[in-house]
Amino acid sequence: MTSDANEIEKLRDLITSARFVLWDFDGPICRLFAGHRAERVAADLVEWLERQGLHGLLTDAERDTLDPQVVLRAVGRRRPGSDLVAGLEERLTQEELRAAASALPTAYADPLIRTWSAVGARLAVTTNNSPRVARTYLDTRGLTGCFTPHLYGRTEQLHHLKPHPHCVHRALSAMGAPPEAALMIGDAPSDLAAAREAGVPFLGYARNERKEHDLRAAGAELVVQSLEPLLRLLRSGRPVG
């Protein structure tokens, strides 16, 4: 966790040099499945596939996963570009939309987003969730204007999901952002990998020690367990960029 003076100074440098901030959605902005459990969604997707007579499309481990993204990726690998993938992706999107209604805001995320936008940074969402879901959630928090129109997320081209840098490249291109002038905030090794591939500096957000361990094991140099130090640094008055 970021606490000592050297780490705080690294964090200050990272924040004040970022003119474009790319946010992963589920984690840094909110806990999407806080009230609509992801493992139940994964099980529902598996059951739907079984009703289509496609039990054998998944491995035992994939059928037992707690992560609906694992189910979707598995089908995407085996039936790329198919109506099946499109149907499954839409089912997951509908579940994510339901989850958005009970999503839990990440502590300090709302004021940090508003402050960063107010001091001149341009913000984008770069997520493996549906961009429709990100917009729905941001609408409920009054935050959409801080990001619009830069919401980049899952499409039916599942091979473009992070760790592929596709959504990061889309954001950079649309905003005319040099990679070195951007910062990506993510909570998973796949976020770090996408940022690295795109040449974008990365800040890890970890809501618990397991998340921090995973990020550091993947090579993340700077990880925070709270967004509060970022907000405090931004409010200290040093200009962005």
Secondary structure, DSSP 8 states (H G I E B T S, - for coil): ---SHHHHHHHHHHHHT-SEEEE-SBTTTEETTSSS-HHHHHHHHHHHHHHTT-GGGS-HHHHT-S-HHHHHHHHHHHSTT-HHHHHHHHHHHHHHHHHHTT-EE-TTHHHHHHHHHHTT-EEEEE-SS-HHHHHHHHHHHT-HHHHTT-EE---S-GGGSTTS-HHHHHHHHHHT--GGGEEEEESSHHHHHHHHHHT--EEEE-SSHHHHHHHHHTT-S-EES-SHHHHHHHTTT----
